[in-house]
Amino acid sequence: MSPGTRYAPELRERAVRMVLEHTDTHTSQWAAIRSMAGKLGCTAEALRRWVRQAEREAGTRPGVTTDERARIK
């Protein structure tokens, strides 16, 4: 884990997977994010950003992927 990273990559992946798996059991994706963030000990805003980036990586949300960002840089 780099000095600027507060959460382990494994936690991020697990949290995103949990949100995506449980969105249908909540009233909205935001409700699922808030619920999972409380259970995992991370902030809801951090988890929301992780979910949005995962959606961009999967191609389900428009935006720049990590690979594209690196190429542009």
C-alpha positions as CSV (number, residue, x, y, z in Angstrom):
1,M,0.0,0.0,0.0
2,S,1.5,3.4,-1.0
3,P,1.7,6.2,1.6
4,G,-1.2,8.1,0.0
5,T,-3.5,5.0,-0.1
6,R,-5.5,4.5,3.0
7,Y,-7.3,1.4,2.0
8,A,-5.9,-1.9,0.7
9,P,-6.7,-2.8,-2.9
10,E,-8.3,-6.1,-1.6
11,L,-10.7,-4.1,0.5
12,R,-11.6,-1.8,-2.4
13,E,-12.3,-4.7,-4.7
14,R,-14.4,-6.5,-2.1
15,A,-16.3,-3.4,-1.3
16,V,-17.1,-2.6,-4.9
17,R,-18.2,-6.2,-5.5
18,M,-20.4,-6.2,-2.5
19,V,-22.1,-2.9,-3.6
20,L,-22.7,-4.3,-7.1
21,E,-24.1,-7.6,-5.8
22,H,-26.4,-5.9,-3.2
23,T,-27.7,-2.9,-5.2
24,D,-30.9,-4.7,-6.0
25,T,-31.7,-5.4,-2.3
26,H,-31.6,-1.6,-1.5
27,T,-33.7,1.2,-2.7
28,S,-30.8,2.7,-4.7
29,Q,-27.2,2.3,-5.4
30,W,-26.4,5.1,-3.0
31,A,-28.3,3.2,-0.2
32,A,-26.2,0.1,-0.9
33,I,-23.0,2.2,-0.9
34,R,-23.9,3.8,2.5
35,S,-24.8,0.4,3.9
36,M,-21.6,-1.4,2.8
37,A,-19.4,1.6,3.8
38,G,-20.7,1.4,7.3
39,K,-20.0,-2.3,7.5
40,L,-16.5,-2.2,6.0
41,G,-15.3,0.9,7.8
42,C,-14.7,3.2,4.9
43,T,-16.4,6.4,4.0
44,A,-19.4,6.3,1.7
45,E,-17.8,8.9,-0.6
46,A,-14.7,6.8,-1.0
47,L,-16.7,3.8,-1.8
48,R,-18.9,5.8,-4.3
49,R,-15.7,6.8,-6.2
50,W,-14.4,3.3,-6.2
51,V,-17.8,2.0,-7.6
52,R,-17.9,4.7,-10.3
53,Q,-14.3,3.9,-11.4
54,A,-15.1,0.2,-11.5
55,E,-18.1,1.0,-13.7
56,R,-15.9,3.0,-16.0
57,E,-13.4,0.2,-16.2
58,A,-16.2,-2.3,-17.1
59,G,-17.5,0.1,-19.8
60,T,-20.9,0.5,-18.1
61,R,-20.3,4.2,-17.3
62,P,-18.8,6.8,-19.7
63,G,-15.4,8.2,-18.8
64,V,-11.7,7.7,-18.8
65,T,-10.4,4.3,-17.7
66,T,-7.2,3.9,-15.7
67,D,-5.3,2.6,-18.8
68,E,-6.5,5.5,-20.9
69,R,-5.5,8.0,-18.2
70,A,-2.0,6.5,-18.0
71,R,-1.7,6.6,-21.8
72,I,-2.8,10.2,-21.9
73,K,-0.3,11.1,-19.2
